[in-house]
């Protein structure tokens, strides 16, 4: 990146940070309780380094192999960036789980018990602990990953299944289950987006109330087009790419 591009990135980051502050203020939340994860999928390591220089400390990647490669490249460019946290935000294939076990600092999209068990075994071998979030599907879309939760308020069987999943994952060595992640469908009305996020927050609260021994306190919700709504509905992580990095150049 040249100096002008880095300057533009810093300006956009400041704008996003201000939008986070204002969204938090609207619902009387402390913006310090909200972590901005800058999504850098397909952007080169030089852009990640520029984001770090602009103040970003949390990077999100969709693909485990891209996270692994880019992390090593950033370390070469900026050896001092040892406080950069790498978030795997995309669904994980079984054969790629070791890459996440070795390189990720947070995993947002835990959507299968098979993956949870593989990660647990690999993390135990590595002597690591990994914060994870349970991906839940509130919309019911078949194209969306996540444990089914589209009718959790009315469906006792669905709630029981979620409780069993949470209890199972919480007992696996190496996994630190901290909360939930969800995605709103594309192209729907704001109130429908808000409903998805609100229902996810209420689901998390319900599970926390029923299982107080497990600390479920993190909510990963919201991207460039809807992160302000997500904050107003309780998100603690927002995953923002385009609003920070703009169009590809």
KOLNUGU-667121 format. One record per atom (N, C-alpha, C, CB): residue in three letters; x, y, z. Coordinates in steps of 0.02 Angstrom, whole numbers, padded with zeros to 5 digits, always signed. Glycine has a CB too. Example, Ala and Ser with C-alpha at 12.3 -4.5 7.8 and 13.67 -1.06 7.14 Angstrom:
BEGIN
ALA+00660-00284+00390 ALA+00615-00225+00390 ALA+00660-00165+00390 ALA+00565-00224+00452 SER+00642-00112+00354 SER+00684-00053+00357 SER+00645+00002+00394 SER+00704-00030+00286 
% end
This chain:
BEGIN
UNK+00042-00060+00000 UNK+00000+00000+00000 UNK+00044+00062+00000 UNK-00048+00001+00062 UNK+00023+00113-00038 UNK+00060+00175-00035 UNK+00032+00219+00021 UNK+00056+00212-00103 UNK+00065+00277+00031 UNK+00047+00320+00087 UNK-00025+00345+00082 UNK+00094+00380+00090 UNK-00047+00360+00022 UNK-00115+00385+00013 UNK-00167+00331+00029 UNK-00126+00410-00060 UNK-00153+00270+00010 UNK-00199+00215+00025 UNK-00201+00201+00100 UNK-00177+00152-00012 UNK-00143+00205+00133 UNK-00142+00195+00205 UNK-00181+00250+00241 UNK-00070+00194+00231 UNK-00176+00311+00215 UNK-00213+00367+00244 UNK-00288+00356+00237 UNK-00192+00433+00212 UNK-00309+00333+00179 UNK-00380+00319+00168 UNK-00405+00264+00213 UNK-00392+00300+00094 UNK-00364+00213+00222 UNK-00384+00159+00267 UNK-00394+00185+00338 UNK-00330+00103+00267 UNK-00348+00227+00361 UNK-00352+00254+00429 UNK-00415+00298+00437 UNK-00290+00296+00445 UNK-00432+00335+00385 UNK-00493+00376+00387 UNK-00555+00332+00393 UNK-00498+00421+00324 UNK-00558+00280+00352 UNK-00617+00236+00354 UNK-00621+00200+00421 UNK-00614+00184+00297 UNK-00564+00180+00449 UNK-00564+00148+00514 UNK-00591+00196+00567 UNK-00494+00124+00533 UNK-00571+00258+00565 UNK-00597+00307+00613 UNK-00672+00316+00605 UNK-00561+00375+00603 UNK-00696+00315+00543 UNK-00768+00321+00531 UNK-00806+00262+00561 UNK-00782+00328+00456 UNK-00780+00202+00551 UNK-00812+00142+00579 UNK-00811+00145+00655 UNK-00777+00078+00554 UNK-00755+00165+00684 UNK-00750+00170+00756 UNK-00801+00219+00784 UNK-00679+00191+00777 UNK-00811+00275+00749 UNK-00861+00324+00770 UNK-00931+00295+00764 UNK-00854+00388+00729 UNK-00944+00258+00712 UNK-01010+00227+00705 UNK-01023+00176+00760 UNK-01016+00193+00636 UNK-00971+00140+00780 UNK-00978+00094+00837 UNK-00994+00133+00900 UNK-00913+00053+00846 UNK-00959+00188+00911 UNK-00970+00228+00972 UNK-01041+00255+00974 UNK-00920+00287+00975 UNK-01066+00279+00917 UNK-01133+00308+00916 UNK-01186+00254+00924 UNK-01144+00346+00850 UNK-01176+00197+00894 UNK-01224+00142+00902 UNK-01228+00119+00974 UNK-01206+00083+00856 UNK-01170+00114+01006 UNK-01168+00095+01077 UNK-01203+00147+01120 UNK-01095+00085+01100 UNK-01191+00211+01105 UNK-01222+00265+01144 UNK-01298+00263+01140 UNK-01196+00333+01121 UNK-01324+00244+01082 UNK-01397+00243+01073 UNK-01431+00194+01120 UNK-01414+00225+01002 UNK-01395+00143+01142 UNK-01425+00093+01187 UNK-01389+00091+01255 UNK-01425+00024+01155 UNK-01353+00145+01269 UNK-01319+00154+01333 UNK-01270+00097+01348 UNK-01371+00158+01389 UNK-01230+00080+01296 UNK-01178+00030+01305 UNK-01110+00063+01303 UNK-01183-00025+01251 UNK-01061+00031+01334 UNK-00993+00055+01332 UNK-00960+00028+01268 UNK-00952+00032+01395 UNK-00938+00071+01222 UNK-00906+00046+01160 UNK-00845+00003+01173 UNK-00887+00105+01116 UNK-00814+00010+01231 UNK-00756-00032+01247 UNK-00775-00105+01254 UNK-00724-00007+01312 UNK-00841-00119+01262 UNK-00864-00188+01268 UNK-00874-00221+01200 UNK-00928-00191+01307 UNK-00861-00183+01146 UNK-00872-00209+01079 UNK-00805-00214+01043 UNK-00921-00162+01039 UNK-00789-00273+01019 UNK-00726-00285+00984 UNK-00737-00284+00908 UNK-00696-00353+01005 UNK-00700-00241+00875 UNK-00703-00236+00802 UNK-00654-00287+00773 UNK-00686-00164+00778 UNK-00681-00334+00734 UNK-00640-00382+00698 UNK-00637-00360+00625 UNK-00668-00455+00705 UNK-00578-00340+00602 UNK-00570-00316+00533 UNK-00561-00377+00487 UNK-00509-00268+00527 UNK-00608-00385+00441 UNK-00608-00444+00398 UNK-00565-00431+00336 UNK-00681-00463+00377 UNK-00513-00470+00329 UNK-00463-00457+00276 UNK-00460-00513+00224 UNK-00394-00449+00308 UNK-00513-00551+00217 UNK-00512-00606+00168 UNK-00496-00578+00098 UNK-00581-00643+00167 UNK-00450-00611+00066 UNK-00423-00596-00001 UNK-00377-00535-00003 UNK-00479-00585-00050 UNK-00372-00497+00051 UNK-00325-00441+00052 UNK-00255-00468+00069 UNK-00347-00387+00104 UNK-00203-00439+00041 UNK-00135-00463+00054 UNK-00110-00443+00124 UNK-00086-00437+00002 UNK-00056-00475+00144 UNK-00028-00463+00211 UNK-00008-00390+00220 UNK+00032-00507+00222 UNK+00012-00356+00166 UNK+00031-00286+00172 UNK-00027-00242+00195 UNK+00057-00261+00105 UNK-00088-00261+00176 UNK-00146-00224+00198 UNK-00159-00237+00273 UNK-00208-00243+00156 UNK-00149-00299+00294 UNK-00156-00314+00365 UNK-00106-00274+00406 UNK-00146-00391+00378 UNK-00045-00270+00381 UNK+00007-00231+00416 UNK-00013-00157+00420 UNK+00074-00238+00380 UNK-00042-00131+00366 UNK-00065-00061+00367 UNK-00121-00052+00417 UNK-00087-00039+00298 UNK-00166-00101+00420 UNK-00221-00098+00469 UNK-00194-00099+00540 UNK-00270-00157+00458 UNK-00143-00139+00551 UNK-00112-00140+00618 UNK-00083-00072+00635 UNK-00057-00195+00621 UNK-00048-00042+00588 UNK-00019+00024+00600 UNK-00073+00076+00613 UNK+00024+00045+00541 UNK-00133+00065+00585 UNK-00189+00111+00595 UNK-00225+00100+00661 UNK-00238+00106+00538 UNK-00208+00044+00695 UNK-00237+00032+00761 UNK-00277-00032+00768 UNK-00280+00087+00778 UNK-00286-00070+00714 UNK-00323-00133+00717 UNK-00283-00185+00755 UNK-00339-00158+00646 UNK-00318-00221+00799 UNK-00284-00275+00837 UNK-00320-00342+00830 UNK-00280-00256+00910 UNK-00374-00344+00791 UNK-00411-00406+00781 UNK-00426-00414+00707 UNK-00478-00406+00822 UNK-00402-00470+00679 UNK-00408-00484+00608 UNK-00451-00546+00599 UNK-00338-00494+00575 UNK-00499-00543+00552 UNK-00542-00600+00538 UNK-00529-00628+00469 UNK-00614-00580+00544 UNK-00526-00694+00465 UNK-00517-00729+00402 UNK-00569-00784+00395 UNK-00445-00758+00396 UNK-00594-00794+00334 UNK-00644-00846+00322 UNK-00613-00915+00313 UNK-00684-00829+00260 UNK-00554-00917+00284 UNK-00523-00982+00267 UNK-00461-00994+00310 UNK-00505-00984+00193 UNK-00458-01054+00338 UNK-00404-01071+00384 UNK-00335-01067+00351 UNK-00414-01140+00413 UNK-00331-01088+00288 UNK-00266-01087+00254 UNK-00245-01015+00240 UNK-00269-01127+00188 UNK-00292-00971+00226 UNK-00274-00901+00215 UNK-00252-00868+00280 UNK-00333-00863+00184 UNK-00286-00884+00334 UNK-00265-00858+00400 UNK-00194-00879+00415 UNK-00314-00882+00455 UNK-00180-00943+00405 UNK-00115-00970+00422 UNK-00059-00937+00381 UNK-00114-01046+00411 UNK-00071-00933+00315 UNK-00020-00903+00271 UNK-00010-00829+00287 UNK-00041-00912+00198 UNK-00064-00793+00294 UNK-00061-00721+00304 UNK-00030-00704+00372 UNK-00131-00690+00298 UNK-00045-00743+00423 UNK-00017-00732+00489 UNK+00060-00736+00486 UNK-00044-00783+00540 UNK+00085-00787+00452 UNK+00158-00794+00445 UNK+00188-00736+00407 UNK+00176-00860+00411 UNK+00154-00713+00355 UNK+00179-00657+00315 UNK+00179-00592+00355 UNK+00137-00648+00252 UNK+00128-00581+00395 UNK+00124-00520+00435 UNK+00180-00520+00488 UNK+00055-00514+00469 UNK+00194-00578+00516 UNK+00248-00582+00566 UNK+00315-00563+00534 UNK+00252-00654+00595 UNK+00325-00582+00470 UNK+00386-00562+00435 UNK+00389-00487+00424 UNK+00392-00599+00369 UNK+00332-00458+00406 UNK+00330-00387+00392 UNK+00334-00345+00456 UNK+00266-00369+00354 UNK+00298-00367+00507 UNK+00294-00330+00571 UNK+00307-00378+00629 UNK+00225-00296+00579 UNK+00369-00393+00643 UNK+00384-00439+00699 UNK+00356-00414+00766 UNK+00459-00449+00705 UNK+00346-00349+00771 UNK+00322-00321+00834 UNK+00246-00330+00844 UNK+00339-00247+00838 UNK+00211-00356+00794 UNK+00138-00362+00797 UNK+00117-00426+00833 UNK+00108-00361+00727 UNK+00147-00438+00891 UNK+00129-00499+00928 UNK+00065-00492+00967 UNK+00185-00518+00974 UNK+00035-00432+00966 UNK-00030-00423+00999 UNK-00087-00423+00949 UNK-00029-00357+01039 UNK-00074-00447+00889 UNK-00126-00452+00838 UNK-00163-00519+00849 UNK-00096-00447+00766 UNK-00229-00515+00855 UNK-00270-00574+00867 UNK-00303-00597+00803 UNK-00323-00560+00921 UNK-00298-00662+00788 UNK-00323-00690+00726 UNK-00387-00730+00739 UNK-00270-00734+00693 UNK-00441-00710+00704 UNK-00506-00740+00714 UNK-00525-00781+00652 UNK-00560-00686+00728 UNK-00539-00844+00662 UNK-00567-00885+00608 UNK-00643-00875+00611 UNK-00548-00962+00616 UNK-00670-00841+00560 UNK-00741-00823+00563 UNK-00783-00865+00515 UNK-00751-00750+00547 UNK-00751-00905+00472 UNK-00787-00946+00424 UNK-00793-01018+00447 UNK-00753-00943+00357 UNK-00842-01052+00418 UNK-00852-01123+00432 UNK-00788-01163+00417 UNK-00911-01151+00391 UNK-00775-01212+00459 UNK-00711-01248+00455 UNK-00721-01319+00430 UNK-00678-01250+00524 UNK-00682-01338+00379 UNK-00681-01407+00356 UNK-00639-01450+00403 UNK-00653-01411+00283 UNK-00659-01512+00410 UNK-00624-01557+00457 UNK-00550-01561+00443 UNK-00654-01626+00453 UNK-00532-01565+00379 UNK-00461-01574+00362 UNK-00420-01511+00373 UNK-00455-01596+00290 UNK-00453-01455+00387 UNK-00417-01392+00401 UNK-00416-01374+00475 UNK-00450-01336+00361 UNK-00443-01418+00517 UNK-00450-01400+00587 UNK-00384-01389+00623 UNK-00489-01454+00624 UNK-00331-01425+00604 UNK-00267-01416+00637 UNK-00239-01346+00625 UNK-00217-01469+00614 UNK-00253-01318+00567 UNK-00229-01250+00552 UNK-00259-01201+00602 UNK-00247-01230+00480 UNK-00323-01210+00618 UNK-00355-01166+00667 UNK-00329-01181+00738 UNK-00432-01175+00665 UNK-00321-01244+00753 UNK-00294-01262+00819 UNK-00225-01231+00830 UNK-00289-01338+00826 UNK-00186-01227+00778 UNK-00118-01201+00784 UNK-00113-01125+00780 UNK-00075-01230+00731 UNK-00158-01093+00742 UNK-00147-01023+00725 UNK-00201-00974+00747 UNK-00140-01018+00653 UNK-00262-00996+00758 UNK-00316-00949+00774 UNK-00315-00931+00848 UNK-00384-00979+00755 UNK-00337-00871+00863 UNK-00345-00848+00932 UNK-00417-00851+00955 UNK-00319-00777+00940 UNK-00464-00849+00908 UNK-00536-00857+00921 UNK-00567-00891+00861 UNK-00571-00788+00937 UNK-00615-00936+00873 UNK-00651-00969+00819 UNK-00725-00953+00827 UNK-00638-01047+00820 UNK-00753-00918+00777 UNK-00822-00893+00782 UNK-00874-00941+00756 UNK-00827-00829+00745 UNK-00857-00990+00716 UNK-00906-01027+00677 UNK-00906-01102+00692 UNK-00893-01016+00603 UNK-00908-01120+00755 UNK-00910-01190+00774 UNK-00981-01216+00763 UNK-00889-01200+00849 UNK-00990-01257+00711 UNK-01057-01277+00690 UNK-01069-01352+00690 UNK-01070-01251+00622 UNK-01020-01391+00712 UNK-01028-01464+00714 UNK-00989-01493+00772 UNK-01005-01495+00647 UNK-01018-01544+00804 UNK-00983-01577+00859 UNK-00921-01614+00833 UNK-01030-01626+00895 UNK-00923-01638+00771 UNK-00864-01671+00743 UNK-00805-01624+00743 UNK-00879-01696+00671 UNK-00815-01561+00723 UNK-00761-01512+00722 UNK-00739-01497+00794 UNK-00784-01447+00688 UNK-00786-01492+00839 UNK-00769-01478+00909 UNK-00723-01532+00937 UNK-00833-01472+00952 UNK-00739-01594+00923 UNK-00699-01650+00950 UNK-00629-01652+00918 UNK-00735-01717+00939 UNK-00625-01639+00853 UNK-00560-01637+00819 UNK-00517-01581+00848 UNK-00569-01628+00743 UNK-00546-01522+00855 UNK-00509-01466+00882 UNK-00486-01481+00953 UNK-00552-01403+00881 UNK-00529-01510+00993 UNK-00512-01526+01062 UNK-00451-01571+01065 UNK-00571-01559+01098 UNK-00451-01624+01024 UNK-00394-01670+01023 UNK-00330-01634+01001 UNK-00409-01729+00976 UNK-00335-01594+00948 UNK-00276-01560+00922 UNK-00251-01506+00969 UNK-00292-01529+00854 UNK-00296-01470+01001 UNK-00276-01419+01049 UNK-00242-01451+01110 UNK-00336-01377+01072 UNK-00268-01508+01131 UNK-00238-01543+01188 UNK-00167-01565+01171 UNK-00280-01603+01208 UNK-00157-01588+01110 UNK-00090-01608+01088 UNK-00042-01548+01087 UNK-00093-01640+01019 UNK-00069-01490+01070 UNK-00029-01429+01065 UNK-00022-01393+01131 UNK-00058-01383+01014 UNK-00061-01412+01180 UNK-00060-01378+01245 UNK-00090-01308+01241 UNK+00011-01373+01271 UNK-00138-01299+01196 UNK-00170-01234+01187 UNK-00243-01235+01209 UNK-00165-01212+01113 UNK-00269-01176+01223 UNK-00341-01167+01235 UNK-00366-01117+01184 UNK-00355-01143+01308 UNK-00425-01130+01156 UNK-00452-01087+01103 UNK-00522-01064+01120 UNK-00452-01124+01035 UNK-00533-00998+01127 UNK-00601-00973+01135 UNK-00642-00988+01073 UNK-00601-00897+01149 UNK-00703-01015+01082 UNK-00745-01032+01026 UNK-00816-01005+01038 UNK-00747-01108+01015 UNK-00850-00993+00981 UNK-00920-00972+00983 UNK-00961-01022+00944 UNK-00928-00900+00954 UNK-01019-01037+00970 UNK-01065-01084+00937 UNK-01103-01047+00883 UNK-01114-01116+00989 UNK-01097-01070+00820 UNK-01135-01038+00767 UNK-01206-01065+00767 UNK-01102-01051+00698 UNK-01255-01020+00771 UNK-01325-01039+00771 UNK-01360-01009+00711 UNK-01359-01017+00837 UNK-01407-01047+00684 UNK-01445-01027+00625 UNK-01515-01006+00647 UNK-01448-01084+00572 UNK-01527-00941+00653 UNK-01591-00915+00675 UNK-01640-00906+00617 UNK-01581-00849+00711 UNK-01615-00900+00556 UNK-01659-00886+00500 UNK-01692-00949+00472 UNK-01620-00851+00445 UNK-01661-01006+00484 UNK-01686-01068+00456 UNK-01667-01080+00384 UNK-01760-01068+00462 UNK-01625-01035+00355 UNK-01604-01044+00286 UNK-01559-01106+00280 UNK-01566-00981+00261 UNK-01575-01147+00230 UNK-01534-01208+00220 UNK-01464-01191+00196 UNK-01568-01254+00170 UNK-01455-01132+00167 UNK-01389-01112+00143 UNK-01344-01088+00199 UNK-01396-01057+00091 UNK-01372-01076+00258 UNK-01333-01051+00314 UNK-01308-01109+00357 UNK-01375-01003+00357 UNK-01247-01103+00381 UNK-01220-01152+00428 UNK-01246-01137+00498 UNK-01142-01152+00427 UNK-01232-01181+00544 UNK-01249-01168+00613 UNK-01299-01218+00641 UNK-01277-01100+00620 UNK-01298-01225+00707 UNK-01346-01269+00740 UNK-01416-01239+00734 UNK-01327-01280+00814 UNK-01467-01279+00719 UNK-01534-01252+00709 UNK-01561-01217+00771 UNK-01582-01308+00689 UNK-01585-01155+00761 UNK-01614-01117+00816 UNK-01670-01072+00791 UNK-01560-01075+00852 UNK-01698-01090+00734 UNK-01748-01046+00701 UNK-01814-01043+00739 UNK-01760-01070+00631 UNK-01826-01093+00782 UNK-01889-01094+00819 UNK-01878-01109+00892 UNK-01937-01146+00788 UNK-01823-01083+00918 UNK-01803-01102+00986 UNK-01854-01080+01039 UNK-01735-01073+01002 UNK-01890-01026+01027 UNK-01937-01002+01078 UNK-01995-01050+01089 UNK-01964-00933+01057 UNK-02016-01084+01035 UNK-02075-01127+01038 UNK-02058-01201+01040 UNK-02120-01114+00979 UNK-02000-01218+01016 UNK-01982-01289+01007 UNK-01937-01313+01064 UNK-01946-01299+00939 UNK-01966-01348+01111 UNK-01928-01372+01169 UNK-01874-01422+01148 UNK-01975-01405+01220 UNK-01888-01461+01096 UNK-01839-01509+01072 UNK-01777-01474+01045 UNK-01869-01555+01018 UNK-01789-01419+01009 UNK-01733-01380+00982 UNK-01691-01350+01038 UNK-01758-01325+00935 UNK-01724-01325+01089 UNK-01687-01297+01147 UNK-01647-01352+01182 UNK-01735-01264+01197 UNK-01677-01409+01191 UNK-01642-01464+01224 UNK-01581-01486+01184 UNK-01689-01523+01235 UNK-01588-01488+01118 UNK-01531-01506+01076 UNK-01475-01455+01084 UNK-01553-01510+01002 UNK-01491-01391+01085 UNK-01441-01339+01095 UNK-01407-01346+01163 UNK-01472-01269+01087 UNK-01446-01359+01215 UNK-01417-01369+01282 UNK-01368-01427+01281 UNK-01473-01382+01334 UNK-01387-01481+01249 UNK-01342-01540+01247 UNK-01278-01523+01210 UNK-01378-01599+01213 UNK-01283-01486+01155 UNK-01224-01466+01117 UNK-01179-01423+01160 UNK-01244-01429+01052 UNK-01208-01374+01193 UNK-01168-01327+01235 UNK-01134-01365+01291 UNK-01214-01272+01264 UNK-01170-01409+01325 UNK-01140-01448+01379 UNK-01084-01492+01354 UNK-01194-01490+01415 UNK-01093-01523+01296 UNK-01041-01566+01268 UNK-00978-01527+01251 UNK-01067-01602+01205 UNK-00986-01471+01217 UNK-00928-01431+01197 UNK-00893-01402+01258 UNK-00949-01375+01150 UNK-00931-01380+01307 UNK-00901-01349+01366 UNK-00857-01398+01405 UNK-00956-01323+01412 UNK-00869-01462+01396 UNK-00830-01512+01433 UNK-00769-01537+01394 UNK-00874-01571+01450 UNK-00763-01515+01331 UNK-00706-01539+01291 UNK-00643-01501+01309 UNK-00722-01531+01216 UNK-00588-01536+01322 UNK-00524-01503+01339 UNK-00501-01459+01281 UNK-00470-01555+01356 UNK-00473-01401+01299 UNK-00445-01357+01249 UNK-00493-01308+01219 UNK-00415-01397+01195 UNK-00558-01320+01226 UNK-00608-01274+01199 UNK-00637-01231+01255 UNK-00665-01314+01164 UNK-00636-01166+01245 UNK-00664-01119+01293 UNK-00726-01088+01261 UNK-00611-01063+01312 UNK-00784-01120+01273 UNK-00846-01096+01243 UNK-00868-01032+01277 UNK-00902-01151+01248 UNK-00874-00979+01237 UNK-00887-00912+01265 UNK-00953-00881+01243 UNK-00832-00867+01248 UNK-00986-00909+01193 UNK-01048-00877+01171 UNK-01071-00903+01104 UNK-01039-00802+01168 UNK-01102-00859+01065 UNK-01133-00879+01002 UNK-01116-00830+00946 UNK-01208-00884+01010 UNK-01123-00856+00884 UNK-01116-00815+00824 UNK-01175-00829+00779 UNK-01048-00829+00788 UNK-01199-00776+00744 UNK-01250-00786+00694 UNK-01241-00737+00637 UNK-01320-00779+00725 UNK-01276-00751+00582 UNK-01275-00706+00523 UNK-01348-00694+00503 UNK-01234-00737+00464 UNK-01363-00632+00485 UNK-01429-00616+00458 UNK-01431-00630+00384 UNK-01448-00542+00473 UNK-01488-00649+00357 UNK-01494-00660+00284 UNK-01480-00596+00246 UNK-01564-00686+00266 UNK-01460-00604+00183 UNK-01448-00547+00139 UNK-01515-00519+00114 UNK-01403-00566+00080 UNK-01518-00454+00104 UNK-01573-00423+00069 UNK-01640-00423+00104 UNK-01581-00457+00005 UNK-01640-00425+00170 UNK-01704-00422+00206 UNK-01711-00355+00240 UNK-01708-00480+00257 UNK-01771-00340+00264 UNK-01786-00276+00296 UNK-01749-00269+00362 UNK-01860-00269+00307 UNK-01736-00206+00381 UNK-01699-00192+00442 UNK-01732-00225+00503 UNK-01693-00117+00454 UNK-01798-00222+00507 UNK-01830-00250+00566 UNK-01821-00326+00570 UNK-01905-00233+00566 UNK-01818-00359+00512 UNK-01805-00431+00512 UNK-01734-00446+00534 UNK-01818-00460+00442 UNK-01686-00405+00511 UNK-01617-00412+00535 UNK-01614-00402+00610 UNK-01570-00361+00499 UNK-01647-00350+00634 UNK-01647-00335+00705 UNK-01676-00394+00745 UNK-01686-00270+00719 UNK-01729-00423+00718 UNK-01761-00480+00752 UNK-01713-00539+00758 UNK-01824-00501+00714 UNK-01675-00554+00705 UNK-01627-00609+00707 UNK-01576-00596+00762 UNK-01591-00617+00639 UNK-01549-00536+00765 UNK-01498-00520+00815 UNK-01528-00520+00886 UNK-01466-00452+00800 UNK-01587-00492+00893 UNK-01619-00490+00960 UNK-01633-00560+00985 UNK-01684-00448+00958 UNK-01659-00602+00941 UNK-01675-00671+00961 UNK-01613-00710+00978 UNK-01713-00706+00905 UNK-01557-00696+00945 UNK-01494-00729+00963 UNK-01472-00707+01032 UNK-01439-00713+00911 UNK-01477-00643+01047 UNK-01460-00618+01114 UNK-01504-00651+01167 UNK-01467-00541+01118 UNK-01568-00656+01154 UNK-01613-00687+01203 UNK-01600-00761+01211 UNK-01686-00675+01182 UNK-01581-00794+01155 UNK-01563-00865+01160 UNK-01502-00875+01203 UNK-01550-00894+01090 UNK-01451-00833+01192 UNK-01391-00837+01233 UNK-01408-00828+01307 UNK-01339-00785+01211 UNK-01450-00778+01321 UNK-01469-00764+01391 UNK-01507-00824+01420 UNK-01512-00701+01395 UNK-01549-00854+01380 UNK-01587-00913+01404 UNK-01541-00970+01420 UNK-01639-00934+01351 UNK-01493-00984+01376 UNK-01447-01038+01388 UNK-01402-01024+01448 UNK-01404-01051+01326 UNK-01381-00961+01455 UNK-01339-00942+01513 UNK-01379-00950+01578 UNK-01314-00869+01506 UNK-01442-00932+01577 UNK-01483-00939+01637 UNK-01494-01012+01655 UNK-01551-00905+01626 UNK-01500-01055+01605 UNK-01512-01126+01618 UNK-01448-01163+01634 UNK-01546-01158+01559 UNK-01390-01135+01614 UNK-01326-01168+01627 UNK-01277-01117+01656 UNK-01297-01199+01562 UNK-01289-01094+01717 UNK-01247-01040+01746 UNK-01175-01060+01756 UNK-01276-01019+01811 UNK-01161-01125+01754 UNK-01092-01148+01763 UNK-01048-01135+01702 UNK-01091-01222+01779 UNK-01080-01116+01645 UNK-01044-01102+01583 UNK-01050-01027+01569 UNK-01071-01145+01523 UNK-00994-00994+01560 UNK-00996-00921+01550 UNK-01007-00905+01476 UNK-00930-00888+01575 UNK-01069-00892+01459 UNK-01088-00875+01390 UNK-01100-00800+01387 UNK-01152-00915+01367 UNK-01049-00763+01365 UNK-01052-00690+01369 UNK-01034-00654+01304 UNK-01007-00667+01424 UNK-01015-00692+01252 UNK-00994-00660+01190 UNK-01046-00672+01135 UNK-00926-00687+01168 UNK-01059-00619+01095 UNK-01105-00624+01039 UNK-01071-00594+00977 UNK-01172-00586+01053 UNK-01058-00636+00928 UNK-01028-00613+00865 UNK-01083-00605+00814 UNK-00973-00664+00839 UNK-01101-00541+00800 UNK-01156-00526+00755 UNK-01141-00461+00718 UNK-01224-00521+00794 UNK-01159-00459+00655 UNK-01154-00396+00619 UNK-01092-00391+00575 UNK-01155-00339+00666 UNK-01105-00367+00513 UNK-01051-00355+00465 UNK-01059-00284+00438 UNK-01053-00407+00407 UNK-01026-00267+00383 UNK-01025-00198+00359 UNK-01095-00168+00353 UNK-00990-00195+00293 UNK-01143-00206+00327 UNK-01209-00178+00313 UNK-01255-00176+00373 UNK-01241-00217+00258 UNK-01238-00211+00427 UNK-01285-00214+00483 UNK-01252-00213+00552 UNK-01327-00276+00476 UNK-01188-00193+00556 UNK-01155-00198+00622 UNK-01184-00150+00673 UNK-01081-00185+00614 UNK-01211-00093+00651 UNK-01240-00047+00699 UNK-01303-00076+00731 UNK-01256+00020+00666 UNK-01344-00109+00691 UNK-01403-00143+00718 UNK-01381-00197+00768 UNK-01446-00175+00662 UNK-01329-00234+00749 UNK-01303-00288+00792 UNK-01280-00260+00860 UNK-01245-00325+00758 UNK-01247-00204+00858 UNK-01224-00173+00921 UNK-01284-00153+00964 UNK-01180-00111+00906 UNK-01334-00124+00932 UNK-01394-00104+00969 UNK-01430-00163+00999 UNK-01441-00065+00924 UNK-01419-00223+00970 UNK-01452-00283+00996 UNK-01405-00327+01038 UNK-01478-00323+00938 UNK-01345-00302+01053 UNK-01303-00338+01102 UNK-01239-00369+01078 UNK-01342-00389+01131 UNK-01220-00359+01015 UNK-01158-00389+00990 UNK-01098-00367+01031 UNK-01147-00372+00916 UNK-01053-00414+01044 UNK-00989-00397+01076 UNK-00931-00401+01026 UNK-00976-00444+01135 UNK-00941-00439+00971 UNK-00895-00440+00914 UNK-00934-00418+00852 UNK-00863-00511+00904 UNK-00906-00372+00813 UNK-00933-00357+00747 UNK-00878-00370+00696 UNK-00959-00283+00742 UNK-00897-00399+00639 UNK-00850-00423+00588 UNK-00857-00378+00527 UNK-00862-00498+00570 UNK-00811-00332+00518 UNK-00819-00279+00467 UNK-00760-00280+00419 UNK-00825-00210+00500 UNK-00775-00284+00354 UNK-00723-00284+00303 UNK-00727-00224+00257 UNK-00726-00347+00263 UNK-00777-00224+00215 UNK-00783-00173+00162 UNK-00783-00102+00188 UNK-00846-00185+00122 UNK-00815-00089+00244 UNK-00819-00021+00271 UNK-00750+00005+00292 UNK-00866-00018+00330 UNK-00704-00041+00307 UNK-00636-00022+00326 UNK-00589-00020+00266 UNK-00609-00070+00379 UNK-00592-00072+00225 UNK-00542-00080+00172 UNK-00566-00055+00104 UNK-00523-00152+00166 UNK-00629-00040+00097 UNK-00654-00013+00035 UNK-00653-00066-00021 UNK-00614+00046+00014 UNK-00653-00041-00083 UNK-00652-00086-00141 UNK-00581-00109-00156 UNK-00682-00050-00203 UNK-00574-00166-00188 UNK-00508-00192-00205 UNK-00475-00145-00254 UNK-00514-00263-00236 UNK-00408-00134-00244 UNK-00372-00093-00292 UNK-00313-00131-00319 UNK-00350-00026-00260 
% end
